[in-house]
Amino acid sequence: MQSVTDREESGVFPVHLRLTHLKNRRVTLDILSPGGKLPFCHGLIPATLDHTGLYILNTERFKPKAIGHLLTQ
């Protein structure tokens, strides 16, 4: 298994996690690994199906604690 901090050329975003709020299924946070379009991990709250939305996280490495901190604010 390859670390999310390693670059993969096999997809636009080889690792894509979608977190959905338990009380409101329309509120999601996508966490995307480095890939063909962007060289860093980022978090996106999507507004449309084409990945247009609010970017809330840009980091060179996957940092679960930082993501957890953002979600509690």
C-alpha positions in Angstrom: 0.0 0.0 0.0 1.4 3.4 -0.9 1.3 6.3 1.5 -0.9 9.2 0.7 2.2 11.5 0.8 3.7 9.6 -2.2 2.8 10.8 -5.6 0.8 8.4 -7.9 0.3 9.0 -11.5 -2.5 6.6 -11.9 -5.4 9.1 -11.4 -6.4 12.6 -11.0 -6.9 12.0 -7.2 -5.8 8.4 -6.4 -7.2 8.6 -2.9 -10.6 10.2 -2.4 -12.3 10.1 1.1 -15.8 11.5 1.5 -17.0 12.3 5.0 -20.7 12.9 5.4 -22.3 14.7 8.3 -24.6 12.3 10.3 -27.4 14.9 10.8 -27.4 16.4 7.3 -26.4 14.0 4.5 -26.0 17.0 2.1 -23.0 18.3 4.0 -19.9 16.5 2.9 -16.1 17.0 3.0 -14.0 15.4 0.3 -10.3 14.8 1.2 -8.2 14.2 -1.9 -4.6 13.0 -2.2 -1.9 14.5 -4.4 -2.5 13.5 -8.0 -2.4 14.6 -11.6 -3.9 18.0 -11.1 -2.6 19.1 -7.6 0.6 18.2 -5.9 -0.8 18.3 -2.3 -3.6 16.9 -0.2 -6.7 19.1 0.0 -10.1 19.2 1.6 -13.1 20.4 -0.3 -16.7 21.1 0.6 -18.3 20.5 -2.8 -21.0 22.8 -4.1 -21.5 21.1 -7.4 -20.8 17.7 -9.0 -17.7 19.0 -10.9 -15.7 19.6 -7.7 -16.5 23.3 -7.5 -16.7 24.3 -3.9 -14.9 25.6 -0.8 -11.3 24.5 -0.3 -10.7 24.3 3.4 -7.4 22.4 3.6 -4.2 22.5 1.5 -1.3 20.5 2.9 1.8 18.7 1.7 1.1 15.7 3.9 -2.0 13.9 5.1 -2.6 15.1 8.7 -5.7 13.5 10.3 -5.3 15.5 13.6 -5.4 18.8 11.6 -8.5 17.6 9.7 -10.2 16.6 13.0 -9.4 20.1 14.4 -11.0 21.8 11.4 -14.1 19.6 11.8 -14.6 20.6 15.4 -14.6 24.3 14.7 
